[in-house]
Amino acid sequence: MQANNITVLKWHDKRDVLCLSTCEGNGMTTFRNRQNLDKSKPKIIVEYNKGKQGIDISDQMSSYYSCLRKSLIWYKKVAVELICGTIVVNGCIIYNQLHINKPIRQLEFIELLLREIFDIETRTSDPGPTNRHFLQEIPRKGDGTIKRKRCHSCYTTNKEDRGSDFAAKRTK
């Protein structure tokens, strides 16, 4: 139905699709599906799919490494999803466009971003206590478990500032 430049559409492909639009276009277009058969589809649906395609891909990419938690209030979830989801995905896409000859995956981009934000370097040998954090590969034991160790830099700083008891309890 169409009245006063508003189109209401119910169309059935695999399931019912309901659409309310102010765009002109009450016609049908033909296209070939995956089985190479000619099918018809409303123009409104075709235009919607063209415009929505990038957003669907962005939502899919941000869902892979979501940092949302159950306990957050809804407006905090929106902010976290906007910052940690959309911005990180867009940053990864821009990074890969600028580094065409060596693109990276989204997880590698997140690790690179966190290293830059927190000023963390990767290093295999520890030359001594410094005020910076260093990621270090921890070898596994014979049974496959990993013994977790505390950060040497944080422990030393907390020990000097507040004593060894505080440092032992608070340093992770």
C-alpha positions, 0 to 999 in steps of 0.5 A: 500500500502507498499513500502520501509518500509512505509505502507499507510493504509485506513481502515473503522471501524465506520469511515475512519482511515488513517494511515502512518507507518514505522512498519512492519505489513500488515496483519490482526488480528481477535478479538471479539467485545462487541457483541461477534462477530469475526471481523478483524482489521489491525495489525498496528491499533492494535499496535497503540491502545496498545501504545496510550491507556495510553496517551488517558487516561492521556489526558482525565484526564487532561481535567477535571480540565483544567486551559487553558484560551482563552487569552493565546498565543499558546506557553503559552497554551502548557506550561500551559497544560504541567505543569498543565495538564500532570504533575498534572495527573502523580503526582496524579497517582504516589501518588495513587500508593504509597498510595494504601490503601487510594487513592484520586481523582484528585481534592483532589490531586490538592487541596493537592498540592496547600496547599503544594505549598502555605503553606495553612492550613485548620482550623475552628477557628481563634486564631488571626492574623498570617502570614499564610493563613487559609482556613475556611468554610463560612456558607451560609445565609438563602437565600443560598448566601455566604458573601465573606470576605477578608483574615485577615492575608493579610489585616493586613499585607497590612494595616501595610505596606501601610495603611488601604485604600490600604489594603481595595482595594487590599486584596481579 
